[in-house]
Amino acid sequence: MNAHRGSAVLTSATLKMEPAATGMTENHRLRLFSGSANLQLSQEVSRYLGMELGPMIRKRFADGELYVQIQESIRGCDVYLVQPSCQPVNDHLMELLIMIDACRRASARQITAVLPYYGYARADRKTAGRESITAKLVANLITEAGANRILAMDLHAAQIQGYFDIPFDHVYGSPVLLDYLARKGLQDIVVVSPDVGGVARARAFAKKLNDAPLAIIDKRRQAHNVAEVLNVIGDVRGKTAVLVDDMIDTGGTIAEGARLLRAEGASQVYACATHAVFSPPAIERLSSGLFEEVIVTNTIPIPENNRFPQLVVLSVANLLGEAIWRIHEDSSLSSLFR
């Protein structure tokens, strides 16, 4: 497996499995379809499963309305729809709902919405009066559209699983990130949580990284997408600091964290996140020289104009493909992460 930076994608060998090794192509009840949000990831998943993406017409009418038509019979089939609700979030979410409805009306036996990235996940509770809990609203919409099961990766808030009254499988991108870091052979690692809320995630990451020590960045958030970093709890001097988060949006939190880690004497700083949202001005912050590498996965497509020399993109296609196959075969998913 070759590592590439900037404009390349690193295909994960974490699972060390061969596509179609268990006769995946022989199962005629399994169907895989892709929305327009991340077609490249869907194609990689289909290659892992040893099958073709199902044919589907997607188009937009002159007034902006979306149209979807499944181009093959799926009656009695188990259908998996791959569609992260990334930018433009509302368009991709609506497309997913239409896809689900089309499959339900085509008499699919079971419909699984595969959400590598769950949009609106940060609106998981009320923090002020007269706010919407949009993460719950999205759950209602997907369920009412006709989905029978959800497969999602690295939710921002784990309690979102409880917003659904249908089976929910939650998988993690950490095996792909950990595999890459392990092969780099970094020395004197300290895993850093960029805020108190991410401590559980960072602790689990550190445990799997040979029980690396843990540090925490204490901050006070003053407004949406604005964070004030105060201090580092833990020893980072002379160490290789690995900042771990579920997503990088504007990059403010993780960039301020990296700046503070440098000031506290960290010899190197790496950033790891599953979801590369990369809203402006993330690229300027991440490519400013604070990081040796910014390591993300391809749950969200990253356009060429958002690539920079320090960026490393890892593929989660094998992990998602294996999860889909295990769900289809009624096998355990938890063993993937032991």
C-alpha positions in Angstrom: 0.0 0.0 0.0 1.6 3.3 -1.1 1.1 6.5 0.8 0.3 9.6 -1.2 -0.1 13.2 -0.2 -2.0 16.2 -1.5 -4.1 15.0 -4.4 -4.0 11.2 -3.9 -6.1 8.7 -2.0 -4.6 6.0 0.1 -6.4 2.7 -0.1 -6.7 1.0 3.3 -5.3 -2.5 3.8 -6.5 -2.5 7.4 -8.9 -5.3 7.0 -6.5 -7.4 4.9 -9.4 -9.1 3.1 -9.8 -10.0 -0.5 -12.8 -8.6 -2.5 -15.4 -11.3 -3.1 -13.3 -13.7 -1.1 -16.5 -15.3 0.4 -18.5 -15.5 -2.8 -20.0 -12.0 -2.6 -20.8 -11.8 -6.3 -22.9 -15.0 -6.0 -25.6 -13.4 -3.9 -28.3 -12.1 -6.2 -30.4 -10.5 -3.4 -27.8 -7.8 -2.6 -28.0 -4.5 -4.5 -25.7 -1.5 -4.1 -26.7 2.0 -5.4 -24.9 5.3 -5.1 -26.2 8.8 -4.7 -24.3 11.7 -6.3 -22.6 12.8 -3.1 -19.5 10.5 -3.2 -19.6 8.3 -6.3 -15.9 7.5 -6.1 -16.2 6.0 -2.6 -19.3 4.0 -3.7 -17.3 2.6 -6.7 -14.5 1.5 -4.3 -17.1 -0.2 -2.0 -18.6 -2.0 -5.0 -15.2 -3.2 -6.1 -14.5 -4.6 -2.7 -17.8 -6.4 -2.8 -17.0 -7.7 -6.2 -20.2 -6.3 -7.8 -21.3 -3.4 -10.0 -23.2 -0.4 -8.7 -26.9 -0.6 -9.6 -28.0 1.5 -12.6 -30.0 4.6 -11.7 -31.1 7.8 -13.3 -30.5 11.0 -11.4 -31.3 14.4 -12.8 -32.5 17.9 -11.8 -35.4 19.7 -13.4 -35.3 23.3 -14.5 -37.0 24.4 -11.3 -34.3 22.6 -9.1 -36.4 19.6 -8.2 -34.5 16.2 -8.1 -35.5 13.1 -9.9 -34.4 9.5 -9.3 -35.3 6.3 -11.0 -33.9 2.8 -10.3 -33.1 1.1 -13.6 -33.4 -2.5 -12.6 -35.8 -4.7 -10.7 -35.1 -4.8 -7.0 -38.2 -6.6 -5.9 -37.4 -8.7 -2.9 -33.8 -7.5 -2.8 -31.7 -6.1 0.1 -30.7 -2.6 -1.1 -27.8 -0.5 0.2 -27.8 3.2 -0.7 -24.5 5.0 -0.2 -24.9 8.7 0.3 -23.1 11.0 2.8 -25.1 14.1 3.5 -22.2 16.4 2.9 -22.1 19.8 1.1 -24.6 20.7 -0.4 -26.2 19.1 2.6 -29.8 19.7 1.8 -29.5 18.5 -1.8 -27.8 15.3 -0.8 -30.2 14.6 2.0 -33.2 15.2 -0.2 -31.6 12.9 -2.9 -31.2 10.2 -0.3 -34.9 10.5 0.8 -36.0 10.2 -2.8 -33.8 7.2 -3.4 -35.2 5.5 -0.3 -38.8 6.2 -1.4 -38.1 4.9 -4.9 -36.7 1.6 -3.5 -39.7 1.3 -1.1 -42.1 1.7 -4.0 -40.1 -0.8 -6.0 -40.8 -3.5 -3.4 -37.3 -3.8 -2.0 -37.2 -6.3 0.8 -34.9 -4.2 3.0 -33.4 -0.7 2.5 -30.2 0.3 4.3 -29.1 3.9 4.2 -25.3 4.0 4.2 -24.2 7.3 5.6 -20.4 7.6 5.7 -21.1 11.2 7.0 -24.2 12.2 8.8 -25.0 15.9 8.2 -26.7 18.0 10.9 -25.1 15.7 13.6 -23.9 18.7 15.6 -27.5 19.8 16.1 -28.1 16.9 18.5 -29.6 18.8 21.5 -31.0 22.2 22.4 -28.4 24.6 23.7 -30.7 27.6 23.7 -34.4 28.3 23.7 -36.5 27.8 20.5 -33.9 25.7 18.7 -34.5 22.7 16.5 -32.8 19.3 17.3 -32.1 18.9 13.6 -30.2 15.6 14.0 -33.4 14.0 15.3 -35.4 15.6 12.5 -33.1 14.0 9.9 -33.6 10.7 11.6 -37.4 11.1 11.4 -37.2 12.0 7.7 -35.0 9.0 6.8 -37.2 6.6 8.7 -40.5 8.0 7.3 -39.0 7.8 3.8 -38.9 4.0 4.2 -35.4 3.0 5.4 -35.2 -0.2 7.4 -31.7 0.1 8.7 -28.9 2.7 9.0 -25.1 2.2 8.6 -23.2 5.3 9.6 -19.6 6.1 10.3 -18.2 8.1 13.2 -21.2 10.1 14.4 -20.4 13.4 16.0 -22.7 12.5 18.8 -23.2 8.8 19.6 -26.7 9.4 21.0 -28.0 10.0 17.5 -28.3 6.2 17.2 -31.1 6.5 19.7 -33.0 8.9 17.5 -33.9 6.0 15.2 -36.4 3.3 16.0 -34.9 1.0 13.3 -31.6 -1.0 13.5 -28.6 1.3 13.5 -25.0 0.0 12.9 -22.3 2.5 13.9 -18.7 1.9 12.5 -15.5 3.8 13.1 -12.8 5.1 10.8 -10.2 4.7 13.5 -8.8 1.3 12.2 -7.8 3.0 9.0 -6.2 6.0 10.7 -4.4 3.7 13.3 -3.1 1.4 10.6 -1.5 4.4 8.7 0.0 5.8 11.9 1.4 2.4 12.9 3.1 2.0 9.6 4.8 5.4 9.9 6.6 4.3 13.0 6.3 7.5 14.9 8.1 7.7 18.2 7.2 9.3 21.5 3.5 9.7 20.6 1.0 11.6 22.8 -2.6 11.5 21.6 -4.3 14.9 22.1 -8.1 15.6 22.4 -8.8 19.1 21.0 -11.5 19.6 23.6 -13.0 18.0 26.7 -15.9 16.6 24.8 -13.6 14.4 22.6 -11.7 12.8 25.5 -13.5 9.4 25.2 -12.6 9.3 21.5 -9.0 10.3 22.1 -8.6 7.8 25.0 -9.9 4.9 22.8 -7.5 6.0 20.0 -4.6 6.2 22.4 -5.3 2.8 23.9 -5.1 1.2 20.4 -2.0 3.1 19.6 0.1 1.0 22.1 -1.4 2.7 25.1 0.0 6.1 24.2 -0.3 8.9 26.8 -3.2 11.3 26.6 -3.3 15.1 26.7 -6.3 17.4 26.6 -6.7 20.9 25.2 -8.9 23.0 27.5 -10.9 25.6 25.6 -13.9 27.9 25.8 -16.2 28.2 22.8 -17.6 31.7 22.5 -19.8 31.2 19.3 -20.4 28.7 16.5 -17.2 27.9 14.7 -15.2 30.2 17.0 -13.0 28.7 19.8 -10.7 30.2 22.3 -7.9 27.8 23.4 -6.6 28.2 26.9 -4.1 25.5 27.9 -2.9 22.0 27.6 -3.5 19.4 30.3 -0.7 16.8 30.0 2.9 16.6 29.0 3.6 17.2 25.3 7.2 18.6 25.4 9.5 16.9 23.0 6.8 14.5 21.9 5.0 13.8 18.6 1.4 15.1 19.2 -1.5 13.5 17.4 -4.6 15.6 17.5 -7.7 13.3 17.1 -11.2 14.5 16.2 -14.2 13.1 14.4 -14.3 16.0 11.8 -12.4 19.1 10.7 -14.8 21.8 9.6 -13.3 25.3 9.5 -10.2 24.0 11.2 -10.2 26.7 13.9 -10.2 24.3 16.9 -7.6 22.0 15.6 -5.3 24.8 14.2 -5.4 26.7 17.5 -4.7 23.4 19.3 -1.7 22.8 17.1 -0.4 26.3 17.7 -0.7 25.8 21.4 1.0 22.3 21.3 4.0 23.9 19.4 4.2 26.6 22.0 4.2 23.9 24.7 7.2 22.2 23.1 5.7 19.4 21.0 8.3 18.3 18.4 5.8 17.3 15.7 2.0 17.8 15.3 -0.2 15.5 13.3 -4.0 15.9 12.9 -6.3 12.9 12.4 -10.0 13.1 11.6 -12.5 10.8 9.8 -14.6 13.6 8.1 -12.9 16.3 6.1 -15.7 18.9 6.0 -13.2 21.7 5.2 -15.4 24.8 5.2 -13.5 28.1 4.6 -11.0 29.1 5.9 -10.0 25.5 6.8 -7.4 25.1 3.9 -5.5 28.2 4.9 -5.3 27.2 8.5 -4.4 23.5 7.8 -1.7 24.3 5.2 0.0 27.1 7.3 2.8 24.9 8.4 1.4 23.9 11.9 1.1 20.2 10.9 3.5 17.6 9.6 0.4 15.9 8.1 -3.4 16.3 8.2 -4.8 12.7 7.9 -8.4 12.3 6.9 -10.6 9.7 5.2 -12.7 9.8 2.0 -16.1 9.7 3.7 -16.5 13.2 2.1 -15.1 13.9 -1.4 -12.3 16.5 -1.3 -12.1 18.6 -4.5 -8.7 19.4 -6.0 -8.9 23.0 -4.9 -9.1 21.8 -1.3 -5.9 19.7 -1.5 -2.7 20.8 0.0 0.8 19.3 0.5 0.3 18.1 4.1 -3.0 16.4 3.3 -3.2 12.5 3.4 -6.5 10.9 2.4 -7.2 7.3 3.4 -10.0 5.2 2.0 -12.7 3.6 4.2 -14.1 1.7 1.3 -12.9 -1.8 2.4 -14.3 -1.1 5.9 -17.7 0.0 4.7 -17.8 -2.9 2.2 -17.0 -5.5 4.8 -19.7 -3.9 7.1 -22.3 -4.1 4.3 -21.4 -7.7 3.7 -21.6 -8.7 7.4 -24.9 -6.9 7.8 -26.2 -8.8 4.7 -25.0 -12.1 6.1 -26.2 -11.4 9.6 -22.7 -11.5 10.9 -21.1 -9.6 13.8 -19.8 -6.0 13.1 -18.1 -5.5 16.5 -15.4 -8.0 15.7 -14.1 -5.5 13.1 -12.9 -3.2 15.8 -11.5 -5.6 18.4 
